[in-house]
Amino acid sequence: MEAMNSEAEYCASKNNCIHFTLSLLGLEKFSSQLVDFQDEGDSSSGGAMLGNTSTRFLLFKSIPGHGDIFEEVFEGELQPGDILLFPLDRSNDIVSRALFKHAAVYCGDGEVIHFVGTGTAGPSSSQTIPGLISKQGYQTLIKERGQCRIYRKKGGVNLSHFRNRVRNAMRSEANYNAYTNNCIHFALSLLGLEKFSSQLVQIRC
């Protein structure tokens, strides 16, 4: 938890995400300093990581303003509204597999919905690129991306609201940004837990 109360300056060669990850395992030095944060509900709080929904969800399965509201479940218990976290990188690079995940949401009937960037920006790029919202078969996505871990909102989701959000999402288009509008923001928005920037598209007959 100490890292979540710290701030640091990024240096690609001396103080980067890999140094940070290894430092959590006690294998590397990482330059940072503790900061006295105000309460999260205070709009003047200066904690970038505390306000980073994707980071909080990936590391702790909690959401700012909602707390620890997810629990891991087994594949045989899949229900609509469950969030699936896939490795973003199928290589043997342990650091990349630990840091970067792709999120999808189970819709039921063997289908998932997810959001991907269709440009060439990397997972750590701040560049905004075109995005694509689509449905895909659950088993097909596993074959493409590898085994996933499954997380469920404690208490479940309102299925009527969830299905309505899925329908609207399938009629929408959005731009992808790794920091501000990514697959995790999209997944959480379908559960009514996060904002996601998109716009409905009018389909002409």
N, C-alpha and C positions, 0 to 999 in steps of 0.2 A: 504493500500500500504506500510505501515511502515514495516510489516513483510518481504516483498520482498526486503527490503534494509537492512536486518539484518542477523547475523550469530549466531549460538548457538551450545552449546555442548549437545549431547544427553546422557540422563541417563534413563535407563529403568524404574526406580522407582520414579524419581523426576522431569524429564524433557523430557517427551516423546511426541509422536504424539497426545495423548489424551489431555495432558496438553496444547499443542499448539492450538488444535482445540477449546477447551473451552476458552482459553485466547482471541481468536478472537471474542467470544461472550461476553467477559467481565466477565466470570464466574470462572476463574482460573488464577493463576500466571504462567508465563512462562519466564524462564531466557534466555535473548538474548541481543545482542548489535548491534546498528546501525553501518553500514559500508559504507564508501564513495566508491561507485562503479564507475568504468569508464564506458564509453559508451559501450553498448552491442556489437557494431560492432568491438570493440577493443579486439583482441585475448588475451590480458593480463588481461582482466576482471576476478576477482576472485569470482564472485557470483555463488555458486553452484545452488541455487534455480532459479536464472535468466537463467541459462543454462539448467535447467531441463524442457525439452519439455512437459513431462507428467504433471508435476505440473502446469505449466503455462496454459496448455490447460484445465485441470480440474477446476482450480480456476478462470481463466479469459477468457477462450475460445480464447486465443491468442497464436501465435507461434513465438518463437524467430526469428528475421529476417523478419517476415511477419506482425507482429502486430495483431490488432483485426480484423480478417477476417471471423469470423463465426457469424451467426445469428440463433436464435432458431426459428423453424417452427412447425406447427401443423402436427399431424399424417396424416390427410387427404391430405396433400401437399407433401407427400413422393416422392422423386426423386432419381434416381441412383446417388451415390456419397454422400448421406447424412450420417452423422455419428450418430449412436445411442448409447446413454450412459445408461446402465442398472445398477441397484444396484448390487454390487458384493456379498453383504450379505443381504439375505431376512429376517433376524431376526429383532427384534424391537430395536436393538442397533443403536441409532440415529447417534452416532459418526462414527461407522463402515460404515453405509449407506452413510454418507456425505463424508467420506475420500476416500473410495475405489469404483471405477466404472469399469464396463466391457464395452469395446468399440466394436462395430461392424459397418459394412458399408452396406448400402442398395444397392443391385445390380439391383433391378427391378424385375418384375414378382413375387413378394412375397418372394424373396430370400434375405438373408444377408450372408456376408462373415465375418469370425472373426478368431482370433488366441487365443488359450488357452494353458496353461501349462498342461502337462499330468502327472506330478510327484506330490509329496506331499508337496512341498514348499508353504508356506503361501504367501499372497499378499504383505507382507512387507519384505520377505526374499530376501537376495542378492544371493541366490543359483541359479545356472543355471541348468535347467531341460529340458527334451524333450518337444517340443511343437507340436501343431497340427493346421494346417490351414484347415478350412473346410467351406462349405456352409450349411445353415440351413434355414428352413422356418421362415419367420418373426413372424408369429403368434405362432409357436412352441417355439421360443426363448422367447417371451413374457410370455407364460405359464410357462416356466422354470425359468425365472429370474425376472419377474414382469414388470411393465410399464417402458418405457424408455423416455428419453428426446431426441429430435432430433435437430441436428445442421447442418446447411448448409454453405458451403463456399460461401461467398458473390461473386456474379457474376457467380456462378455455376462452374462446372468442364468440362474439355474437355472429352466428352464421349468416343471418340475413344481411347484416351490415358488411360482413366480409365478402360475400358473393356480389353485392352491389359494387363494392370497391374494385373487385376483380373485373367485373363487366366494364366499368368505366376505364380501368387501366388498359384493357384491350382495345379501347377506342381512342387511346391517347398516344401522344408522342412526347419524347423528352430528350434533353441533352444530358450526357454523362460527364460528371466531374468526380474524380477519385476522392475529393475531400468534402464536397458540398452536396452532391446529388449522385450517389452510387447505389449499388445493388442492395446494400444494407438499409439505406434510407428508404428505398423502394419497398423492401420486404416489411419493414416496420410500419410504413404508411398504410399497408393493406390491413394491418391490425389496429389502425387508428392511434399509433404510438409516436409517429414522427411525421414531419412535413416532407413532401416530395414535390419537386417542381416539374409539372407536366401540363399539357393542354389537350383538351378534347379535340378530336379531328372530325369534321363533318364529312360523312361519306355520301357521295352523290350516286344516285341510282343510274 
